[in-house]
């Protein structure tokens, strides 16, 4: 009977470690992260990771991903004559909202995360000068836009621009003839997420432009979590040695 009690106590110690986190979720920090936005055949805009961030991670979900871990403002020249009068693209205040993703262990839709910021479509001159431009928000009201889907964002001006956003996927996302492929969360803690966007204009050559936001995350367990897990294993080992000595 005492042996059974000791074993039960050890299992309680080990399982108590998991109780510190909700339902087998483990708080993990980011060891690497990247985000980029690619419009049509233009070079990607790489959005800076600030080196922080965490989430509750299981084999099938990522919840409570930290908002504001990406930040970027910058511009990109457009040199394709077929895109005239678009001469550049400038983005400002790009950042991410908080996120909860599910079904992250399969190639498919996983959830929503807003990519916030503003894009300026620079007309007739590069974005370094004072061109006529159309300002397009990435999201409006926190309910639609890039990384969210919902109703299209339409802005009228010298060029009319309509943005159709979508949620994030670990599978293959396709806009027209262009595609990007994500990858599910693997054993090393790495996941690749893709959000496809369709940009429509009233310019013949640029009537439909594919855009993809791509985010890659790699998680590592918090040191405190590892210590608790190690303590649980040590408790089992101590009880095992006591049983062997009797």
C-alpha positions in Angstrom: 0.0 0.0 0.0 2.8 2.4 0.9 4.4 1.7 -2.5 1.2 2.6 -4.3 0.9 5.8 -2.2 4.4 6.8 -3.0 3.9 6.2 -6.7 0.6 8.2 -6.6 2.4 11.1 -4.8 5.1 11.1 -7.4 2.6 11.2 -10.2 0.8 14.0 -8.5 4.0 16.0 -8.2 4.8 15.4 -11.9 1.2 16.3 -13.0 1.2 19.3 -10.7 3.9 20.8 -12.9 1.5 20.8 -15.9 -1.2 22.4 -13.7 0.8 25.6 -13.6 -0.2 26.1 -17.3 -3.7 25.9 -18.8 -4.6 22.5 -20.2 -1.2 21.3 -21.3 -0.3 24.7 -22.8 3.3 25.7 -22.1 4.4 29.4 -22.1 7.2 29.6 -24.7 9.3 32.5 -25.8 10.3 33.2 -29.4 13.8 32.3 -30.3 13.4 33.5 -33.9 10.8 35.4 -35.9 10.4 37.0 -39.3 7.7 38.7 -41.3 7.7 39.9 -44.9 5.2 41.4 -47.3 5.5 40.7 -51.1 3.5 42.6 -53.7 3.4 41.0 -57.1 6.9 40.5 -58.5 8.4 43.3 -56.3 11.1 42.5 -53.8 9.8 41.6 -50.4 9.5 44.2 -47.7 11.1 42.6 -44.6 9.4 43.7 -41.4 11.7 43.9 -38.3 11.2 41.6 -35.3 12.0 43.4 -32.0 13.4 40.2 -30.4 10.6 39.6 -27.9 7.3 37.7 -27.8 5.7 34.6 -26.3 2.6 32.4 -26.4 1.0 29.4 -24.8 1.9 26.6 -27.2 0.6 23.1 -27.6 1.0 20.6 -30.4 -2.3 21.9 -31.9 -2.6 25.6 -30.9 -0.7 28.8 -30.3 -2.7 31.2 -28.1 -2.0 34.6 -26.7 0.8 35.5 -29.2 2.2 38.8 -28.2 1.1 41.9 -30.2 3.6 44.5 -31.5 6.6 42.2 -31.9 7.0 43.4 -35.5 7.6 47.0 -36.5 8.5 48.6 -39.8 8.3 51.8 -41.9 10.0 52.1 -45.3 9.5 52.4 -49.1 10.1 50.4 -52.2 10.5 51.7 -55.8 8.4 50.3 -58.6 10.4 50.2 -61.8 8.1 48.1 -64.0 6.8 50.3 -66.9 3.7 48.2 -67.0 2.8 49.5 -63.5 2.7 53.1 -64.6 1.6 55.5 -63.0 2.6 53.5 -59.9 6.2 54.5 -59.1 6.6 53.3 -55.6 5.1 51.8 -52.5 5.7 53.1 -49.0 4.5 51.5 -45.8 4.3 53.1 -42.3 3.6 51.8 -38.8 3.5 48.2 -39.8 3.0 46.0 -36.8 1.0 42.9 -35.7 -2.0 42.4 -33.5 -2.2 39.7 -30.9 -3.2 36.3 -32.2 -4.7 32.9 -31.4 -4.1 30.1 -33.9 -5.6 26.6 -33.8 -5.1 23.4 -35.9 -1.4 24.4 -36.2 -0.4 20.8 -36.7 -2.1 20.5 -40.1 -1.7 22.3 -43.4 -4.8 24.5 -43.5 -6.5 27.6 -42.1 -5.3 28.4 -38.5 -6.7 31.8 -37.5 -6.6 35.5 -37.6 -3.9 38.1 -36.8 -4.1 41.7 -38.0 -1.2 43.3 -39.9 -1.7 46.9 -39.0 -0.3 49.9 -40.8 -0.7 52.1 -43.8 0.5 51.7 -47.4 1.0 54.7 -49.7 0.7 54.0 -53.4 3.1 56.6 -54.9 2.1 57.9 -58.3 4.2 59.4 -61.1 7.3 59.8 -58.9 9.2 57.8 -56.3 8.1 57.8 -52.7 11.0 60.0 -51.7 9.4 63.0 -53.3 5.9 64.5 -52.9 3.9 62.4 -55.4 0.2 62.2 -55.7 -0.7 59.1 -53.8 -3.4 56.9 -52.5 -3.3 56.0 -48.9 -4.6 52.5 -48.1 -4.9 51.1 -44.5 -4.0 47.5 -44.0 -6.9 47.0 -41.6 -10.0 49.1 -40.7 -11.8 48.9 -37.4 -9.8 45.8 -36.4 -12.4 43.6 -38.2 -11.2 43.4 -41.8 -8.1 43.7 -43.9 -4.7 42.0 -44.1 -4.5 38.9 -41.9 -8.2 39.2 -41.0 -10.4 38.9 -44.2 -13.8 40.5 -44.0 -15.2 43.2 -46.2 -12.8 44.6 -48.8 -11.0 47.9 -48.1 -11.7 50.3 -51.0 -10.0 53.6 -51.5 -10.7 56.0 -54.4 -8.3 58.5 -55.9 -6.2 59.0 -59.0 -5.9 55.2 -58.8 -8.7 53.2 -57.2 -7.4 50.5 -54.9 -9.3 47.6 -53.3 -7.7 45.2 -50.8 -9.2 41.8 -50.1 -7.5 40.3 -47.0 -7.6 36.8 -45.6 -6.7 34.9 -42.5 -3.5 32.9 -41.9 -2.8 29.4 -43.1 -0.1 26.7 -42.7 -1.1 25.3 -46.1 -0.8 26.8 -49.6 -2.3 30.2 -50.3 -3.0 31.2 -53.9 -3.8 34.5 -55.5 -4.3 34.3 -59.3 -1.3 32.3 -60.6 0.9 33.0 -57.7 1.1 31.0 -54.5 3.0 30.8 -51.2 3.2 27.7 -48.9 3.3 27.6 -45.1 4.2 24.7 -42.8 2.6 23.3 -39.7 4.2 23.6 -36.2 6.9 20.9 -36.0 8.8 19.2 -33.2 11.5 21.9 -33.2 8.9 24.6 -32.4 8.9 26.2 -35.9 5.8 27.3 -37.9 5.4 29.2 -41.2 2.1 31.1 -41.7 0.9 32.8 -44.9 -1.9 35.4 -45.4 -2.9 35.9 -49.0 -4.2 39.3 -50.2 -5.7 40.4 -53.5 -5.1 44.0 -54.5 -7.3 45.3 -57.3 -6.8 48.6 -59.2 -8.3 50.4 -62.2 -4.9 50.3 -64.0 -4.8 47.8 -66.9 -1.4 46.2 -66.3 -1.9 46.2 -62.5 -5.6 45.4 -62.4 -5.0 42.5 -60.0 -1.8 42.3 -57.9 -1.2 39.3 -55.6 0.2 40.1 -52.2 1.4 37.7 -49.5 2.2 38.3 -45.8 4.5 35.6 -44.6 5.4 35.0 -40.9 7.8 32.5 -39.4 8.0 31.8 -35.7 10.3 29.5 -33.7 9.5 28.9 -30.0 11.6 27.7 -27.1 10.2 26.8 -23.6 10.6 29.3 -20.8 13.6 28.4 -18.5 11.2 28.3 -15.5 9.0 25.8 -17.3 12.0 23.6 -18.0 13.0 23.8 -14.4 9.6 22.7 -13.2 9.5 19.8 -15.6 13.0 18.8 -14.4 11.8 19.0 -10.8 8.9 16.6 -11.6 11.2 14.1 -13.2 13.6 14.4 -10.2 10.7 13.6 -7.9 9.8 10.5 -9.7 13.5 9.4 -9.6 13.7 10.0 -5.8 10.6 7.9 -5.2 11.9 5.2 -7.5 15.2 5.0 -5.5 13.4 4.7 -2.2 11.3 1.8 -3.5 14.5 0.0 -4.8 16.2 0.4 -1.4 13.3 -1.3 0.5 
